[in-house]
Amino acid sequence: MDLIKQNTKPSELHGQESAAQQALMCLKNYINQEIIGQEVLVERMLIGLLADGHILVEGAPGLAKTRAINVLSKGIQGDFHRVQFTPDLLPADLTGTEIYRPQQGSFEFQKGPLFHNLILADEINRSPAKVQAALLEAMAERQITVGQATYALPQLFMVMATQNPIEQEGTYPLPEAQLDRFLLHVKVDYPEAEHEKSILRLARSEARAEIVKTKKQFESISQSTLFTARNEVLDLYMADSLEEYLLQIILATRNPAAYGKDLGTWLQYGASPRASIALDRCARAKAWLSQRDFVSPEDIQDMAFDVLRHRLILSYEAEAEGITSDYFIKELISRVAVP
């Protein structure tokens, strides 16, 4: 509690919950009713929305990754499109293409799936490099280029990409440049036994079209409410000492030897400045979703794993020793001094 008092303005400890916060909490509760046992994934999706970033989700088949983004799309006033990535996919299948209209004697641009608000890029690592490059421009620049024309994407635009860690045959690993464009890399695990029992009951109810009538009907939130929430997240209070702590974690990935000889031999490349921005926005979004008006060290530490695990390139020595990105981040956090 002393640390909280030190890093928090006294007048901000008793702030009132805003209308945007109430709307997002209702959205969170609605998704958790439909997606059972995946609270972390649900929270990370909302953080991605609030931080205006894209999410890479990794997990075995059947863990509700597709269902999660579909349910999220129903909770927001926007459109959703799912794209199944395959080796024969073409860039035009994402961006759209120009179609010749003989009646007018001219070409007309037919928009592709990327012009929707929420995109599910299912099994993204099964597409070739040209398709990944087309998606990279959309994610990074919020625009696509077809021929000599450039088209802006919607203001609300989020890509949730999935990849299967089990089957690697016939896959195209994502390049580091594209991985860095993802705000978060979320790993999804199997639900607990208690949650899986609830999943069975929900599946039986849906199969019989007997969804519980007592479940409160949820009204989707508007995009303007979401944009208001984003501004509130950016205005959330973070103490100067915590901002310095956040930067020290990122800088430590570039000079890990300063925190131990073993860390220096485990890492080949550290995180870019984009990681600093991502960690700042995600820590603020997590605190905001927790209905606090200040950022705590725990917010930074918790989000560091999802923000950094896909941005770090481990050395051959680390791989030979069985060191994972998560283990490296855990060790790094334990050695960087908390203010």
Residue pairs with C-beta under 8 A, 6 or more apart in sequence:
3 296
3 297
3 338
3 339
4 294
4 296
6 239
6 241
6 339
7 239
7 241
7 242
7 294
7 295
7 296
7 297
7 339
8 237
8 239
8 294
9 237
9 294
12 237
12 293
12 294
13 293
13 294
15 293
17 25
17 291
18 228
18 232
19 225
19 228
20 225
20 226
20 228
20 229
20 232
21 229
21 232
21 288
21 291
23 221
23 225
23 229
24 46
24 50
24 221
24 226
24 229
24 289
25 289
25 291
26 218
26 221
27 46
27 75
27 76
27 218
27 221
28 42
28 43
28 46
28 289
30 71
30 75
30 218
31 42
31 45
31 46
31 68
31 71
31 72
31 75
32 39
32 42
33 215
34 67
34 71
35 41
35 42
35 64
35 67
35 68
35 71
36 191
36 195
36 198
36 199
36 202
37 191
37 192
37 195
37 196
37 198
37 199
38 63
38 64
38 68
38 188
38 191
40 186
40 188
41 57
41 64
41 65
41 68
41 186
41 188
42 68
43 286
43 289
44 55
44 184
44 186
44 306
45 55
45 68
45 69
45 72
45 160
46 285
46 289
47 184
47 282
47 285
47 286
47 289
47 303
48 54
48 55
48 158
48 160
48 183
48 184
49 72
49 76
49 158
49 226
50 226
50 229
50 230
50 233
50 281
50 285
50 288
50 289
51 183
51 230
51 233
51 278
51 281
51 282
51 284
51 285
52 158
52 230
52 281
53 158
53 182
53 183
53 184
53 278
53 281
53 282
54 139
54 158
54 159
54 160
54 161
54 181
54 182
54 183
55 158
55 159
55 160
55 161
55 182
55 183
55 184
55 185
55 186
56 124
56 161
56 162
56 163
56 174
56 179
56 182
56 184
56 185
56 186
56 310
57 65
57 160
57 161
57 162
57 163
57 186
57 187
57 188
58 162
58 163
58 164
58 165
58 185
58 186
58 187
58 188
59 65
59 162
59 164
59 165
59 187
59 188
59 189
60 164
60 165
60 166
60 188
60 190
61 164
61 166
63 188
63 189
63 190
63 191
65 160
65 162
65 188
66 82
66 120
66 122
66 162
68 160
69 80
69 118
69 120
69 160
70 80
70 82
70 120
72 118
73 79
73 80
73 117
73 118
74 80
74 220
75 218
75 220
75 221
76 117
76 118
76 156
76 220
76 221
76 223
76 226
77 220
77 221
77 222
77 223
78 116
78 117
78 118
78 154
78 156
78 223
79 116
79 117
79 118
80 116
80 117
80 118
80 119
80 120
81 113
81 116
81 118
81 119
81 120
82 119
82 120
82 122
83 89
83 93
83 94
83 113
83 119
83 120
83 121
83 122
84 122
84 123
85 121
85 122
85 123
85 124
85 125
85 126
85 127
85 131
86 123
86 126
86 127
87 126
87 127
87 128
87 170
87 172
89 127
89 128
89 131
90 130
90 131
91 130
91 131
91 133
91 134
92 112
92 146
93 112
93 113
93 131
94 112
94 113
94 114
94 131
94 134
94 135
94 138
95 112
95 114
95 134
95 138
95 144
95 146
96 109
96 110
96 111
96 112
96 114
96 115
96 144
96 146
97 109
97 110
97 112
97 146
98 107
98 108
98 109
98 110
98 146
98 147
99 107
99 108
99 109
99 110
100 106
100 107
100 108
101 107
101 108
109 146
109 149
109 151
111 151
112 144
113 119
114 135
114 138
114 144
114 153
115 151
115 153
115 154
116 154
117 154
117 156
117 157
117 158
117 223
118 156
118 158
118 160
119 157
119 158
119 159
119 160
120 160
120 161
120 162
121 135
121 159
121 160
121 161
121 162
122 161
122 162
123 162
123 163
123 164
124 132
124 135
124 161
124 162
124 163
124 174
125 163
125 171
125 172
125 173
125 174
126 170
126 171
126 172
127 135
127 172
128 172
129 172
129 175
132 172
132 174
132 175
132 178
134 144
135 159
135 178
136 177
136 178
136 181
137 143
137 144
137 145
138 144
138 153
138 157
138 159
139 159
139 178
139 181
139 182
140 181
142 152
142 153
142 157
143 150
143 151
143 152
143 153
144 150
144 151
144 153
145 151
155 223
155 227
156 223
156 226
156 227
161 182
163 171
163 174
176 269
176 313
179 185
179 310
179 311
180 272
180 274
180 275
180 310
180 311
182 310
183 278
183 281
183 282
183 307
184 278
184 282
184 306
184 307
185 306
185 309
185 310
186 306
187 309
191 199
205 211
205 212
229 288
232 288
233 281
233 284
233 285
233 288
234 281
234 284
236 284
236 287
236 288
236 293
236 294
236 295
237 293
237 294
237 295
238 280
238 283
238 284
238 294
238 295
239 294
239 295
239 339
241 339
242 295
242 296
242 297
242 300
242 339
243 280
244 339
245 297
245 300
245 336
245 337
245 338
245 339
246 276
246 279
246 280
246 283
246 300
247 276
248 336
248 337
249 279
249 300
249 304
249 332
249 333
249 336
250 270
250 271
250 273
250 275
250 276
250 279
252 258
252 259
252 270
252 332
252 335
252 336
253 267
253 270
253 271
253 275
253 308
253 311
253 312
253 332
254 270
254 271
255 270
256 263
256 264
256 266
256 267
256 270
256 332
257 263
257 264
258 264
259 332
259 335
259 336
260 331
260 335
262 331
263 328
263 331
263 332
263 335
265 315
265 317
265 318
266 314
266 315
266 317
266 318
266 321
266 323
266 328
267 312
267 313
267 314
267 315
267 318
267 328
268 313
268 314
268 315
269 312
269 313
270 311
270 312
271 308
271 311
271 312
272 311
274 311
275 307
275 308
275 311
278 307
279 300
279 303
279 304
279 307
279 308
282 303
282 306
282 307
283 295
283 299
283 300
283 303
284 295
284 299
286 299
286 302
286 303
287 293
287 294
287 295
287 296
287 299
290 299
297 338
297 339
301 333
304 329
304 333
305 326
305 329
305 330
308 325
308 329
309 325
309 326
309 329
310 325
312 325
312 328
312 329
314 323
314 324
314 325
314 328
318 328
